[in-house]
Amino acid sequence: MKKQRQANLELLRIIAMVMVVTAHLVNHGNMITMAAPGSVPYYIVWTLFGVSFTCINIYLLISSYFLIDAKFSTFKIARMAGQVFFYAFGITLLFWLFSDVEKEFKYLVYSVLPILSDFYWFVSMYVGMYVLAPLMNRLIRSLTRRQLQCAIALCFVLVSVWPNLIYFSSALNTAGGVSIAWFLTVYLMGAYLRLYYRPDGKFSFKFLLGIGAALLIPLSRFVIEALLKTPLGNIGILDDLMWGYSVFFSYSSILVTLAAVVLFVAFLNLKIEGRRISSAILLIAGASFGVYLIHDHYYIRETLWAGIDGASWLDKWYLLPASLGVILAVYFVCTLIELARQKLFSPLENSKRVRGFFLGLDERLRRLWKEGEKENCRR
């Protein structure tokens, strides 16, 4: 089944990518490290950072929501690989030719093999999830609604609740959500919503609920900081609450997951009227992945945020306006670049010969799968 893009979820995709850029601004721009604890700018940047943590789970929910009904496509993997290579190697080559960055051969190899080398961690994990999607779909389709609920609950407890509540243990060591285990857990959630959730059109209340849930993420850090300043702070084990950014600042945390799911459900209930608005949303959202690949390339990341120097705004009245302006500017420029790339490669991607090759490859894989099923039946 061909994925039908929905303007409401594509708008959420855009918002999620804005969150990605926001997180990179305040983190890579050293704003969260330079903000004085207890100051107004401190609470502002940590709130922006905390809310933005929902971005990865939102992306995964959108993907899994459609993948449960989609056929596996080698063309999609090849197109993604080509896009990732274009930016990983292309930007690296430009910096090597026209700047004085340190030229390490291993880094060139990483950019030539960006998915295999974990050049962009999200891409490597996403491809792993996509490759496993047919197996996940077969498993999900074989379960009853109650069994799927139990599977989601079990996975959630193991890779989210456990490391959050027993925070001083490495638990299953799922790297705070930067792991295939967490990606597949969210996959189950997105698939469940696709199969069993029916929107009622009540967007506003659910959206406000999602915003409230997202604000609990930075609030958790502020509460932990206040707790550690009390006599309870003398208990050594409580120091682990602030490991990393804090115990709830991870993609697999209870609070981040709750906020992402509620926001996703809210946008499932959003109705966008108007063909022009929908078309504009679809166009911009279609370039969102390119926004990530461009602005989070290692060389771009190291030069962009250092050049912007967001930490210098921390004691200025225009902290929020300047941050918003930079976020939108980065998003806009990267979107234009990605749309130009799409235009350039459109003839190749839409070539009947190219698509025919991958359709043939898909068919051979399906025959191989069916032959395996027949052998299993004979046993």
N, C-alpha and C positions, 0 to 999 in steps of 0.2 A: 504494500500500500504506500502510495506516495505521500510524503509528509505535507500537510496543508498548513502553511504558515498562518498564524493568527495574529492580528495586529495587537491585541491586548498582551499576549505573551512576548511579542517582539518588542513592545514598549518596555516591558519588564527586562528584557535582554539588554536594551540600551541603558536602562537605569543601573543594572548590575555592572555593566562595563564602566559607567561613570563612577561607581563605587570602587572598581579596580584602580582607576586612575587616582581617585581620592586617597585610597590606601597607600599607593606608591608615593604620592606627593608628601603626605605627612610622615611616612616611614623613611623612604629613601632620601627625602628632603631634610631629614634629621629634625623635623618639627617636634615629634614626640619625645625625643631625647633631650632637646634643648629647652623645652618649655619648663618653666620653674614650677615644681610641685605646689599645688594649692592655689596657683594663680588662675585667673579667668582663661587666658590662652591655653593653659594646661588642660582644663576641662573641655574646652572647645575642640582641640586637636585629638584628644583621646576619645571624645564622643564621635567625631568623624571617623576615626580609625575603627572603633568598636562596631559601629553600625555597618561600616563597609565590609566587615568580616562575613556578612551574609552572601556576598557576591558569588563565591564559588558554588555554594549549595544551590543557589538560585539557578545558576547555569546548568548544573547537573539535573535539577528537577525539570527544567525545560526540555533538556535532551532526552531524558528517560521517559518523559510524558509522551513523546512522539515515537521513540525507538521501540516501545513495546508493540507497536503496530507496524513497524517498518521492516522491510526486507534488508538483509545484509548486502552492502554494496562495496565492492572493491574500488569502484570509481570514486566514491566519496572519500575513501582512505587515500587514494592516489592524489585526488584534488587537494585534500588537506596537506598531504606530505609536500606537494609542489608549492603550495602557499607558504608553508613553514620554511622550506628550503630557500625560497625566493628571498624572504626577509632575513633569515638567520645568516645565510652565506652572503647575500647581496650587501647587507649593511656592514658585515664584517669586512668584506672586500673594499667597500668605500672608505671605511676608516683606516684600513691598512694602506690604501693608496694615497689618501688625502689628509691624513693626520699623523701625529707622532705617537700614537698609542703603542704600548708594548706588544710586539708581535711574537706570540708564542705559538709554535707549530701545533701543539695539542689543542689550542683553542680553535685553530682553523679546522682541524679534524672534527671537533664538536659541532661547528657550524655547518659542515658538509653532511653530517649525520645527526641533525638536530633532534629527531624523535628518539633514536636509539641512545643518544648520549645524554638525554635529559636536559637539553639546552633550555627548553621551556618545560618546567616540571609538569605544568597542567596538561600540556599537549601529550606528553608521554603517558600520563595516567589516563587521559581521555581516550587515547587510541586503545590502550589496554581494555578499558571498559567497553568500547565499541566492538572490539574483536570478540569479547565475551558475551555481548548482547544476545546473539542467537541462543546460546546456552541458557542465559538468564531468562529469556522469553519462554523457552521450553519449560523451564522449571516453574516460572510464575503461572503459566497457563495450566500446569498440571495440579496446581494447588487450589483448594477452595478459598473463599474469601476469608474465613476464619483462620485457615492454615497460613495464608499470606500475612495476615495480621500478626500471627504468632512469630513468623519468620522475621518480620520487620522489628518486632519488639525484642526478639532474641539478639539480632545483630546490633540493634541500637544500644542495648544494655552492655554488650561486650565491647563495642568500640567507641561508645560515647559516655554512657552513664558510669561505667567502671572507672575509666581514667579521670573523670571529673570528680567523682565522690571519693575514690581511693587515690587521690591526686599524688600522694607520695610514693606510689608504685608505678613502675613502667608499664604495668598492665600487659596488653597485647602488643605494645610498642607500635601503634599505628601512626606514629609521627604527627599527631594532631590533625589528622584528616588528609595529610599529604601521602595517601596510600591507596592502593587499588581496593583494599578492604572497605574503606570508607566510601569510595566512589560507587561500589556495588551496593552498599547499604542504602545510599541515597537513591540509587537506581530502583530499588524495591519500592521506595516511597513514591517516586514519580509514577511508576507503573501502576501502583495501587490507586493513586488519584485518577489516573486515566481510565482505569477499569471500573471504578466504583463511585467516584465523586461526581455529583451532578450539580453544577452551578445554579444558584438561585437568583443571581443578578444583584445581590446586596453587596456592593463594592465598598462603600464608604466606611461602614462599621468595621469590616474585616481589615481594611487598609489601616485605619487608626489603630486597630488591635495589633497589626503587624509592626507599625512604627513603635508602639509601646513596648512590644516584645524586643525589638531591636535596641531600644534604649536601655534595656536591662543588661546588655553586654557591657557597655562602658560603666554603667552603674555598679556592676559586680566588682570591677577593679577599684572604684572609689570606696566601696564598702570594705573590701579587703584591706586597702591602705589604712582606713580608719581603724579597723580591727587590730591591725598590727601595731598601732600606736597606743593601744590599751595594754594593761598588764598581761592580757592573753598573748601579746606579741612576744613575750619571753619564752613561750613554748616553741622550742626549736623547729618542730615539725611544721608549724604554721608558715615558716619562711618559704616552704615549697609552694604555697598558694600563689606566690609571685614569680614562679618559674616562667621564663619567657616573658610574655607581656602580661600574664596572669593566667590562672588555671582555666578560665572560661574564654580566653582569647585564642581560640583554635577553630578550625573549620568543622571539627567533629564535636565541639562542645554542645552541651544540652541547650544553652541559651541561643547560640548561633543557629542551631538546627531548628529550634522552635520558631525563631523569627523568620527564617528563610521559608519554612513551610507555610506559615500564616500569610506572609507576603505573597507567596506563589498562589495560594488559594484565593486571596483577595483579587489578584489580577485575572484569575480564571473567571471571576464574576464581573469583570469590567467589560462594558460594551462600548466599542469605539465606532461612532457613526461617521460616515463621510468617506468616499472613495479616495479623495485627495490626501486626507490625513492618514488614512491607512497605507496608501502607497508610499508616502514620505517616511512613515515609520518603518515599513518593510525595507525601503532602500537604505536607510541609516543603520538599521539593525543588521542588515546583510553584510555590513562592513565592520561590525563590532569586533569580530575575531582578529581582523587586521590591525585594529587599534591596539589590541593587546600585544600582538607580535612585534609591532613597530616600537611602541614606547617602552616596552619591557625588554628589548634587546639589551644585552649587557653593556655595550658601548654607549647606546643611547641613554640608558638608565644612569650610567656614571657621569655623563656630561650634561644631560638635561637638568636633572634635579640640582646638581652642583651649580649650574649656571643660573637657575632660577633663584636658588637660595631662599626657600620659603621660611627658613628659621629666622631670617632677618625681619619678618613681619610680626613676630610674636609679641612685640611690645608696641605695635601700631594699631590704630583704630580700624584700619582697613584690612585686618587679618582675614575675615570671612569673605569680603568682596574680592580681594586679591586671590584668595585660594580658589573661589568659584570661577573667577575669570581664567586662571591658569588651567584649571581642570577642563573647562569648556574649550579653551583654545587648543590644548593638546588633543582633545577628542576630535575637534573639527579638522585640524591639520591631518591627523592620522587617517580620518575618514576619507578625506579628499585623496590621499595617497592610495588608500586601499581601493577606492572606486576607480581610480586610474589604472591600477593593476588589473582589476577585474575586466575593465574595458580592453586592455592589452591582450589578456589571455582568453577572452571570450571566444574567439574563433577556434582555438585549440580545444577548449573545454566543451564546446558545442558541436565539435566535429562528429559526424555520424560514424566515421571510421574509428575514432578514439572511443566513443561511447559503445560502439559495437564490440570492440575488443574486450572491454570490461564486462559487458553484458554476457559475452561468451564465457569469460572467466568465471563469472558468478554462476552461470548454468553448470559448468563443470564441477564447481564446488558443491552445488546442490545435488548433483547426481552422485558425487562421492558420499555425501551425507546420507542420501537415500539408500545407497548400497550398504552402508554401515548399518542402517536400520533393518534391512532385509536379512543381513547376516545375524543380527541380534535375534530376529524372529525365528530363524531356523534353529537357534540354540534352545 
